[in-house]
Amino acid sequence: MEQFISNVKCLTENLLQKQQTDYNEVIEKLFSEVSGLEDSTKILDPQIEECAIQLWNWAVTKRVGTAINKAEKAKVRHVACSLLYCCNPENPAEGVVRKQILMASKTGRTWLDCKKPQIADDFLRLAVKVSKNKCSKLRELKYICFEQMEIPLLYEMQYYTCNIPQSLETLYNQLTSRAAGGVDINSSKGDVEKDLLRILSYQAESAISQGNNPEAVACMQRCKDMLLRLPKESGYLSLLCYNFGVDTYNLKKFEDSSSWLSQSYDIGRMNLKYSPGAEVQNKVLRLLATVYLEWDCHRFQEKALNAVILANKECVTSSGQYLKIRILVKCAASDDQIRAGVNEMLESEVPLKVCLGAVKLLMAEDRETLAFDYLKRICQHFESSPELETALVLHIELLLQRGRELLGKQKIEDIITGHYTGKQLTPQVLTRLHLMLWDKASKHFEVKNYSEALQWYNYSLSFYKAGQMEPNLAKLQRNRASCFLQLQQLEKAKEAIKEAERCDPDSIFTQFSVYKIALQENDVEKAAAAVNMMGLLARSPVTTEDRLLVSQNAASNLLNMAARIALENEQQDTAIKALESLCANSTDEAQVLNALRCLVRLVLSTIEKANDEMRSTNLDVLLSYLKMALQKVSDCSPGPHTAVEQRIEEAHWFRKIAWNSALQCESSPARMRDFFVLSYQLSQLCPPDRAVLMGQRTSLLMAAAASLELCRKSPYSAQTEELTQALEHIQSCWEICKTLKASGSVPMDPTDALLLLYEFEARAKLNDPKVETVLESILELENVEIKVLETIAALAMEPPAHFPMLCKKALRIALSLHKKQPQVDLARCSQCVHSLIQLSLPSGVSEVEARVLEEVWEYYEEALSIIAAAPEDFPEMETLWLLTRAWNTGILLYNLAEYPKAEKWCGLGMSFLRHLGSLQESYQTQMSGLYSEVLDRLDRAKKNLTMEE
């Protein structure tokens, strides 16, 4: 408890600091501290009582302005009141009791203002039933009445000895039981009664806000019992009951509402001197009549009518007169009764607006004859009023609503005549009339009654002066032009649009009308210019337009319509421009995707008929459309299940178009690659089922192949980018292959071999050391094809690649596989040997090594074995090449004084002579002589070496 006292004192001091600006945190801490106290807690500490009074007075001083809000004020009062009750001595003085009552009631009232009735109830109960106390020696007491303004509490009180009642109620009962006119030194009987009445009224208000109507009724009954002694409070209680009636009416609790409103009226009549006034009583009775009407108009017809009649007797108001008509109509009163009611309205000088409201009410309830009769009387009654035009326009509106167009036209023509003879309509009424006329014209246009629609638009045009500049006039002229076009009156349509352009040239609707006329005149250039202008104007917000469905995508809708009209008129180029403009400016994803589909179909239809040059141009255009489609489908916002399905369907459609387009680009690897990449990217927006994954794999494989083909046709300086892209496609393709293999069995196909082949080429030309790993992966393939190995060998040496060791490795394996075939292909075998010998033979003195010569010798032996197996089938020129290279190697060794080796290699060359066909004789003669010379030189060289030894 000591800690609690210390905390309260500290927080109170912080709150009272003058430089403090942020009160909320301190108030919350104080409220939290005090909220934890139990009701029975007693703190007999004068400092806590002083804190309570300081906090109370501080809250009073902060009531002006926005220093603290209502909730913060309620919390401070809550704390102050709670602390004061904790300091309550065993026998408190009457002044202390009254101070507690004051604080408790004020705190309860503040919580009520904060919409916290349950908390308010606690304090209001405290105010009515304080603990049993006694005090002594009241010498001087200045009592603070509840109805006064906020006044700080007194600090000093001195007491006489006396007995204090147990509660405010007990005090009140004692006071009321005393003889009339008796003098009481302890309390003022009137003040106590007034205070008790206020607290009871607060409790009633709290009960109403909590939906406890019986409790509120009980409290209010006690308040009514006091009114004989407190007549001045009758106005307050009457208004309070009215407020309760309003609250319960808003909650559709009609029985409770009628009870409260009846009490409000009865209390207001108890003392006319202090009544809230005739206007308030009229208001109460009107609401009471409304309650009966909405509760059950047939069951409470008489009560509702009596209430409104009584209200009009209290104080005649236009609202009361209108309510009476409403009740009569709703209760199916006779025409005579209603006629009497509306006549009474006119006699009471009710405003025209209310009279017209009654006319509308009669029309809504199918009292048409009464409504039109009353409207005629209104026009006669207000003939000299400047507001008469409102009645005339309503008359026209009602006639048109009831299908009496002929009479309505007569009235309109009368108004037009009057408009130009001194009876001009106000801008507001004229705008209303224009809208009415346009609405009527629009309805005729929708049912294709264009002549009638034009007549109603012409009525509207009659109110405009010649040369007048106004956007609405431009709208009107555009609508007239649409009618003329439908009536095949082209020249009149052009005149109307010319006027529209004069009034509003920067309107997309005006340009759309210009476009329609240009198409009818077959003026392609003018139509194209109008479409371009529509595209520019589509970037700005579009205002509403009569007859057209205008939404946030109004400009896009117009461009869509423009494209459709162009196609209907076989103007394909113009339609394409309109659709392209729509795609560039529309924010409607579905609309853009539909436009793109249409564009794709249009371009595909032209590709089939175009020459090579135009075909390439159209393919590029198609590529741009598909790229835009990819972006739009990717940007589609997530939505309901149907929207997701639509997005998938769009992705599938464009994916297939991209795939088929790629297949048409055999002569252009760049386009082929781009189309296949687009097909892959679009397929990523589809559910990854097996079919989609297979398509993705093939797309990436083909894209990689196209990139490599493009690389082969590019100069060395531009190859790096293409090779890098190819590797990216290959790596992505490997990932898809892994997914497919993980999902189940994969059909046997050459995809893996092709991927490795493409990867080998890309890495080889990038001089990537990983190329060796790729070759190992190829060799690990099941049943690797000889063709793949031969291709690998060729790629290993294709510039800028240079990997001779890898090339020879692939060739050796290929040769080995060739020899294992049931039917050996000698030509391919010889080609392998040829390549191996060519790669291995020394090209100069520096490359002559015993190891190299041994390796090449093995290849020659392989060649001889191949020739021996089928001497007649071995190509003669290949035999000649082998002979020549062996002989030249021998001569090279001879020049290097490697005589034994030279003899060996020359002899090898001579061994191929017998396998030559037609060339054998000529080469044998030539080589035999040279070979003899070589042998002679070898013998001399050997003798010289012997002599030197």
Secondary structure by P-SEA (a helix, b strand, c coil): caaaaaaaaaaaaaaaccccccaaaaaaaaaaaaaacccccccccaaaaaaaaaaaaaaaaacccccccaaaaaaaaaaaaaaaaaaccccccaaaaaaaaaaaaaaaaaaaaaccaaaaaaaaaaaacccccccccccccccccccccbbbbbcbbbbcbbbbcccaaaaaaaaaacccccccccccaaaaaaaaaaaaaaaaaaaaaacaaaaaaaaaaaaaaaccccccaaaaaaaaaaaaaaaaaaacaaaaaaaaaaaaaaaaaccccccccaaaaaaaaaaaaaaaaaaccccaaaaaaaaaaaaaaacccaaaaaaaaaaaaaacccaaaaaaaaaaaaaacccaaaaaaaaaaaaaacaaaaaaaaaaaaaaaaccccaaaaaaaaaaaaaaaacaaaaaaaaaaaaaaaaaacccccaaaaaaaaaaaaaaaaaaaaacaaaaaaaaaaaaacccccccccaaaaaaaaaaaaaaaaacaaaaaaaaaaaaaaaccccaaaaaaaaaaaaaacaaaaaaaaaaaaaaacccccccccccccccaaaaaaaaaaaaaaaaacaaaaaaaaaaaaaaccccaaaaaaaaaaaaaaaaaaaaaccaaaaaaaaaaaaaaaaaaaaaaaacccccaaaaaaaaaaaaaaaaaaaaaaaaccccaaaaaaaaaaaaaaaaaccccaaaaaaaaaaaaaaaaaaaaaaaacccccaaaaaaaaaaaaaaaaaaaaaaaaaccccccaaaaaaaaaaaaaaaaacccaaaaaaaaaaacccccaaaaaaaaaaaaccccccaaaaaaaaaaaaaaaaacccccaaaaaaaaaaaaaaccccccccccaaaaaaaaaaaaaaaaaaaaccccccaaaaaaaaaaaaaaaaaaaaacaaaaaaaaaaaaaaaccccccaaaaaaaaaaaaaaaaaaaaaaaaaaaaaac
